[in-house]
Amino acid sequence: MKISLDMSSLMDVILENMNQGIHVVDKRGVTVIYNKAASEIDGLSEQEVIGKDILSVFPSLDSHTSTLLRVLRTGVPELDRQQTFTNYKGKKITTINSTFPIISGGEVVGACEISSDVTDLKEMSERMLDLRRELRGRASGSREPRHLYTLDDIIGESQVMREVKKTAARVAGTGAAVMVWGETGTGKELLVQAIHSASPRANRPFVPQNCAAMPESLLESLFFGTARGGFTGATDRPGLMELADGGTLYLDEIDSMPLGLQAKMLRAIQEKKVRRLGDTRERPVDVRFIASTSIPPAQAVKAGLLRADLYYRLSVVEIGLPRLRDRREDIPLLVDHFLHKHAKKGPHGAPEIKQVSPQVMAAFLAYEWPGNVRELEHAIEGSLALSRGPVIELEDIPAAVRGIAPTASFYLEAAHGGTGRYSHEGSGGAGPRPAAPRREVRDPGAGLPLKSRVRLEEKRAIEDALAAAGTVAGAARLLGIPRQTLQYKMKVLGITYPGGKK
């Protein structure tokens, strides 16, 4: 069965269901097509626009500032142009337009414009710039700089985190560009702030910006600023690079920045000058650049997300942050930190510090933490809200974490030199320890409540680890926990170690 399509009806359906505005004018500049999305963007009905000269509907424009009329005159397409205009009702609108000439018989007979409404985004970015400028002005008159994270705020004593902090401390004192990468939730901005805080620029501005937050043209004006008359509706406004002068500009998710803007950013970084959009004057800036990605930067380059020349310019020093599941020995320290950070105030104003049960700690050590440290903090915060007693129990923690809570057997496997995932490998270069002899199968905790049985198993696992390792430090490595955590557990469980070796 052959079905014929009414092309006119089909075009009407397409135009009315597009999310972007479609505005078509003939060679006289009179509107002939104006879809529903365009009507919603401009705040005008079709009857108010179709059949009318474009300048009568949008009196703030003229033949030079109207992208439609300009393309009618030149016959040259204009892509992703920002335009701010006012309709005849006085409503101010900002759009991103791509405008194309309609050519027939070698003659321009009309123009078609595809628009996206960015009015709210533009207003938000301008308010953000104005607020940052105001805050910078206040800070310059105050001796107390804005509080940012420092290297002391980075929690972790694992070998990999010690190396991260060591590298950060060394590079902080230089002016070198830094590229930080790591999965979401690993603490990239915390590390970047710490580098700035430890640098000679610590009392100067720290300006962060997510590069995936808005369209290219708005992002460009946000970074470089605008000059009055640079485009319709433009005002004199400094960009983030000027606001960061003397300090640090943090480019978060640099691999999400459009490639065209990456090229302009590279030029500004190399020349240490910035030109506002629509301006002819170049302004010198002294800015330290730190960028971050959530995947290895070289991988972003290979995938075409990051320009190779910009990568090499920003990766003078590259720091990779490990996933939480790759530094499980830091989990007890992080748990303790977040328990104190989110502790509720008691009746007398003092914080009520809670503890976690051995089962909960076992679950935390076993879980994969796809959201990394941020997910752990949220888990602790939620558990504190749900727990009723002084100890957080399994029923208080998120179901995803609770669902794989192990018994204390993983401690035993580590203590016996097994290949379990919780054994600490490659720490301190100590090499493998001889396996302790396996005990006979026994269950001294039979008949005891679950909490008491887990406590007994934990005590036995620690004793086995001490016997196998010969030192407290070695036992901590076998168990995959910091030495300080092991010493605390030994004290709580009443374990004395006669060897006397630390």
C-alpha positions in Angstrom: 0.0 0.0 0.0 1.5 3.3 -1.1 1.1 6.3 1.3 1.5 9.8 0.0 2.6 12.5 2.3 1.4 16.1 2.3 4.8 17.8 2.5 3.2 21.1 3.6 1.4 19.4 6.5 4.6 17.5 7.4 6.6 20.7 7.6 3.9 22.3 9.8 4.2 19.4 12.2 8.0 19.6 12.3 8.1 23.4 12.8 5.5 23.4 15.6 7.2 20.6 17.6 10.8 21.8 17.4 12.3 23.1 20.7 14.2 25.8 18.9 12.8 28.9 17.4 12.4 29.2 13.6 12.1 32.6 12.1 12.1 33.1 8.3 11.9 36.4 6.5 11.6 37.2 2.8 14.0 39.4 0.9 12.1 42.5 2.1 12.6 41.5 5.8 9.0 40.6 6.3 8.3 37.5 8.4 6.8 34.5 6.5 7.4 31.7 9.0 7.4 31.9 12.8 7.0 28.7 14.8 5.6 28.1 18.3 9.1 27.9 20.0 10.0 31.3 18.5 6.7 32.8 19.7 7.5 31.5 23.3 11.1 32.8 23.2 10.1 36.3 22.0 6.9 36.6 24.0 4.8 37.4 20.9 2.0 35.6 19.1 2.3 34.5 15.4 -0.3 37.2 14.5 1.9 39.9 15.9 4.9 38.8 13.8 3.9 37.1 10.6 3.5 39.5 7.7 5.2 42.3 9.6 8.6 44.0 8.9 11.1 42.7 11.4 12.2 46.1 12.6 8.6 47.1 13.4 8.3 44.1 15.7 11.8 44.4 17.3 12.5 48.2 17.3 15.7 47.8 19.3 17.4 46.3 16.2 18.5 47.9 13.0 19.8 46.7 9.6 23.2 46.2 11.1 22.4 44.5 14.4 19.7 42.2 13.2 21.3 38.9 12.2 18.4 38.2 9.8 18.8 41.5 7.9 22.5 41.2 8.0 22.5 37.8 6.3 19.9 39.1 3.8 22.3 41.8 2.9 25.6 39.8 2.8 24.4 36.3 1.9 26.9 34.9 4.4 25.7 32.5 7.1 26.3 33.5 10.7 26.6 30.7 13.3 26.1 30.7 17.1 25.8 34.5 17.4 24.6 36.0 20.7 21.9 38.6 20.3 20.1 40.7 22.9 17.1 42.6 21.8 13.8 44.1 23.0 10.5 43.4 21.4 7.9 46.1 20.8 6.3 45.3 24.2 9.5 46.1 26.0 10.6 42.6 26.8 14.4 42.0 26.8 15.5 38.7 25.3 18.9 37.1 24.7 19.2 34.3 22.1 21.9 32.3 20.4 21.2 32.4 16.7 22.4 30.5 13.6 21.2 32.3 10.5 21.3 31.1 6.9 20.6 32.8 3.6 17.9 31.3 1.3 19.2 31.4 -2.2 17.2 30.7 -5.4 18.5 31.3 -8.9 21.7 32.7 -7.5 19.8 35.4 -5.6 19.2 35.8 -1.9 15.4 35.6 -1.5 15.2 35.3 2.2 16.8 34.2 5.5 16.2 31.6 8.0 17.2 31.8 11.7 17.3 29.0 14.3 17.3 30.4 17.9 17.8 29.1 21.4 16.7 31.2 24.4 19.5 31.9 26.8 18.0 34.9 28.6 18.0 33.3 32.0 21.5 31.9 31.6 22.8 35.3 30.5 21.2 37.1 33.4 22.6 34.5 35.8 26.1 34.7 34.4 26.0 38.5 34.6 24.8 38.4 38.2 27.5 35.9 39.0 30.2 38.2 37.5 28.8 41.2 39.3 28.7 39.3 42.6 32.3 38.1 42.1 33.5 41.6 41.3 31.7 42.9 44.4 33.2 40.2 46.6 36.6 40.8 45.2 36.2 44.5 46.1 35.2 43.7 49.6 38.1 41.2 50.0 40.6 43.8 48.8 39.6 46.0 51.7 39.8 43.3 54.2 42.8 41.6 55.7 40.9 38.3 56.1 40.9 36.4 52.8 38.1 34.1 51.8 38.4 30.7 53.6 39.5 28.0 51.2 40.7 24.4 51.8 44.3 23.8 52.6 46.6 20.8 52.3 45.8 20.0 55.9 42.1 19.5 55.0 43.0 16.6 52.7 42.3 13.4 54.6 44.4 10.4 53.8 47.5 8.6 55.0 47.7 6.0 52.2 50.8 5.9 50.2 49.0 7.3 47.1 47.5 10.2 49.0 50.8 11.0 50.6 52.3 11.3 47.1 49.4 13.5 46.0 49.9 15.9 48.9 53.6 15.9 48.4 53.3 16.8 44.7 50.7 19.5 45.5 52.9 21.1 48.1 55.8 21.2 45.8 54.0 22.7 42.8 52.0 25.2 44.9 55.1 27.4 45.4 55.6 27.7 41.7 53.5 29.5 39.1 53.2 26.3 36.9 49.9 25.3 35.4 48.4 22.2 36.9 46.1 19.6 35.5 44.1 17.6 38.1 42.0 14.6 37.1 40.0 12.0 38.9 36.5 10.5 39.1 33.5 12.5 40.3 33.7 12.9 44.1 37.4 12.3 44.5 38.0 15.8 45.7 39.4 17.7 42.7 38.3 21.2 43.7 39.5 20.6 47.3 42.9 19.8 46.0 42.9 22.8 43.6 41.9 25.1 46.5 44.6 23.6 48.6 47.2 24.3 45.9 46.1 27.9 45.7 46.0 28.3 49.5 49.7 27.1 49.7 50.8 29.4 46.9 52.2 32.9 46.9 48.8 33.9 45.4 46.9 32.7 48.5 45.6 36.3 49.3 44.6 36.9 45.7 41.4 35.8 44.0 40.5 32.2 43.5 37.9 32.0 40.7 36.4 28.6 39.8 34.3 28.0 36.7 32.7 24.8 35.4 33.2 24.7 31.6 30.2 22.6 30.9 27.7 25.0 32.4 26.5 27.0 29.4 26.6 27.5 25.6 29.9 28.6 23.9 29.0 32.2 23.2 27.9 32.8 26.8 30.9 31.0 28.2 33.2 33.1 26.0 31.7 36.4 27.3 31.9 35.0 30.8 35.7 34.3 30.5 36.7 37.3 28.4 34.1 39.9 29.3 32.2 42.2 27.0 32.6 45.8 25.7 29.7 48.1 25.1 28.4 47.8 21.6 30.4 44.6 20.9 27.0 43.0 20.0 23.4 44.0 20.5 22.7 44.6 24.2 26.4 44.3 25.3 27.7 46.3 28.2 31.1 47.0 29.6 31.8 44.0 31.9 35.1 42.3 32.9 35.3 38.6 32.5 36.6 35.9 34.8 40.2 36.2 33.6 40.2 39.8 34.6 38.6 39.0 38.0 41.2 36.4 38.6 44.1 38.8 37.9 46.9 38.1 40.4 45.2 34.9 41.5 44.1 31.5 40.2 41.5 30.6 37.6 40.2 27.1 38.0 38.8 25.5 34.8 36.7 22.6 35.9 35.7 20.0 33.3 38.0 21.7 30.7 37.3 18.8 28.4 33.7 20.0 28.2 34.7 23.4 26.8 33.9 23.8 23.1 37.0 23.3 21.0 36.6 26.7 19.4 36.7 28.4 22.8 39.6 26.2 23.8 41.7 27.7 21.0 40.9 31.3 22.2 41.7 30.3 25.7 45.0 28.9 24.7 45.9 32.2 23.0 45.0 34.2 26.0 47.0 31.8 28.3 50.1 32.1 26.1 50.0 35.8 25.5 48.8 36.7 29.1 46.4 39.2 27.6 42.6 39.2 27.3 40.4 41.1 24.8 36.8 41.7 25.8 34.2 40.7 23.2 33.7 43.6 20.8 36.7 45.5 22.1 39.9 46.4 20.3 42.0 46.9 23.5 44.0 44.0 25.0 44.3 44.0 28.7 47.3 42.2 30.4 46.4 39.6 33.0 48.5 37.7 35.5 46.6 34.5 36.1 47.7 31.0 37.2 45.6 28.3 35.5 44.6 25.0 37.0 42.3 22.7 35.1 40.6 19.4 35.8 39.0 16.5 34.0 37.1 13.5 35.2 39.0 11.2 32.9 42.8 11.0 32.2 43.6 14.1 30.1 45.5 12.1 27.5 42.3 10.1 27.0 40.3 13.3 26.6 42.8 14.4 23.9 42.5 11.0 22.1 38.7 11.3 22.2 38.8 14.7 20.6 37.4 16.4 23.7 40.5 18.4 24.6 42.9 20.1 22.2 46.4 18.6 22.4 48.1 22.1 22.4 45.9 23.2 25.3 46.5 20.0 27.1 50.3 20.4 26.9 50.1 24.0 28.0 48.0 23.2 31.1 49.7 19.9 32.0 52.9 21.3 33.2 52.3 19.3 36.3 49.6 16.5 36.2 48.1 15.1 39.4 45.7 12.1 39.4 43.4 11.6 42.3 42.8 7.9 43.2 39.3 6.4 43.5 38.3 5.7 47.1 38.1 2.0 46.4 41.8 2.2 45.5 42.7 3.6 48.9 40.5 1.7 51.3 42.9 2.1 54.1 41.9 5.8 54.3 38.2 5.0 54.9 38.4 4.8 58.7 40.1 8.2 58.8 37.5 9.7 56.5 34.7 8.1 58.5 36.1 9.7 61.7 36.5 13.0 60.0 32.9 13.1 58.7 31.5 11.9 62.0 33.0 15.0 63.6 32.2 17.3 60.7 28.4 16.4 60.7 28.0 15.8 64.5 24.8 17.3 65.9 24.9 19.7 68.8 23.9 18.2 72.1 21.7 19.8 74.8 24.6 21.8 76.2 25.9 22.9 72.8 28.8 20.4 72.6 28.9 18.1 69.5 27.7 14.5 70.1 30.3 12.4 68.4 29.0 9.0 67.4 30.9 5.9 66.4 30.2 3.2 63.8 29.8 -0.4 64.6 32.3 -3.0 63.4 29.7 -4.3 61.0 29.2 -0.9 59.5 33.0 -0.3 59.1 33.2 -3.7 57.4 30.5 -2.7 55.0 32.2 0.6 54.3 35.5 -1.2 53.6 33.8 -3.7 51.3 31.6 -1.3 49.2 32.9 0.0 45.9 32.0 3.7 46.4 31.3 4.7 42.8 30.7 8.2 44.1 34.0 8.2 45.9 34.6 10.4 49.0 31.6 12.5 48.3 29.3 9.5 48.4 31.0 8.3 51.7 30.3 11.8 53.2 26.7 11.7 52.2 26.4 8.1 53.6 27.8 9.3 57.0 25.6 12.4 57.0 22.4 10.4 56.3 23.4 7.7 58.8 23.8 10.3 61.5 20.3 11.6 60.8 18.8 8.1 61.0 20.7 6.6 64.0 19.1 6.9 67.4 21.9 5.7 69.7 25.5 6.5 70.1 26.6 3.9 67.6 25.6 3.8 63.9 24.4 0.3 63.0 23.9 -1.4 59.7 20.2 -0.5 59.5 21.2 3.2 59.6 23.4 3.2 56.5 22.3 3.3 52.9 20.8 0.1 51.5 23.4 0.0 48.7 26.2 -0.1 51.2 24.3 -2.3 53.7 23.5 -4.9 51.0 27.1 -6.3 50.8 28.2 -6.0 54.4 30.7 -8.8 55.0 31.4 -10.8 58.1 34.8 -10.4 59.7 36.1 -13.2 57.5 37.9 -10.7 55.2 40.0 -9.7 58.1 41.0 -13.3 58.6 41.9 -13.7 54.9 44.1 -10.7 55.0 45.7 -11.8 58.2 46.5 -15.2 56.8 48.3 -13.7 53.8 45.5 -14.6 51.4 44.8 -12.8 48.1 41.6 -11.1 49.3 40.8 -7.6 48.1 41.3 -6.1 51.5 44.9 -7.0 51.9 47.2 -4.0 51.5 49.5 -4.5 48.6 52.6 -2.6 47.7 52.8 -0.5 50.9 56.1 0.4 52.2 57.9 -2.1 50.0 57.9 -4.6 52.8 57.2 -7.6 50.6 55.0 -10.6 51.4 54.8 -11.9 54.9 54.8 -15.6 55.6 51.3 -16.9 56.1 50.2 -17.6 59.7 49.1 -21.2 60.3 45.4 -21.7 59.8 43.5 -22.2 63.0 41.2 -25.1 63.4 37.6 -24.4 62.6 35.9 -23.1 65.8 33.1 -20.9 66.7 33.6 -19.5 70.2 30.9 -16.9 69.5 28.1 -19.4 69.0 25.0 -18.3 70.8 26.1 -14.7 71.2 24.2 -11.7 69.8 25.4 -10.7 66.3 27.1 -7.5 67.5 29.2 -9.5 70.1 30.0 -12.2 67.5 31.3 -9.6 65.0 33.3 -7.9 67.8 34.9 -11.3 68.7 35.7 -12.0 65.1 37.3 -8.6 64.7 39.4 -9.2 67.8 40.5 -12.6 66.5 41.4 -11.2 63.1 43.6 -8.5 64.6 45.4 -11.0 66.8 46.0 -13.2 63.8 47.4 -10.3 61.8 49.7 -9.4 64.7 51.0 -12.9 64.9 51.5 -13.1 61.1 53.2 -9.7 60.7 55.2 -9.5 63.8 54.7 -5.7 64.2 51.7 -3.4 64.7 52.6 -1.5 61.5 52.8 -4.8 59.6 49.5 -6.0 60.9 47.9 -2.7 59.9 49.2 -3.2 56.3 47.8 -6.7 56.3 44.4 -5.5 57.5 44.4 -2.6 55.1 43.9 0.1 57.7 46.1 2.9 59.1 48.3 2.0 62.1 46.6 4.6 64.2 43.2 3.0 63.5 44.6 -0.4 64.4 46.0 0.9 67.7 42.7 2.5 68.5 40.9 -0.8 67.8 43.4 -2.7 69.9 42.7 -0.4 72.8 38.9 -0.7 72.4 39.1 -4.5 72.1 41.5 -4.9 75.0 44.3 -6.4 72.8 47.8 -6.1 74.2 50.8 -6.9 72.0 53.8 -8.3 74.0 56.2 -7.9 71.1 56.5 -4.2 71.9 57.3 -3.4 68.3 55.5 -0.6 66.5 
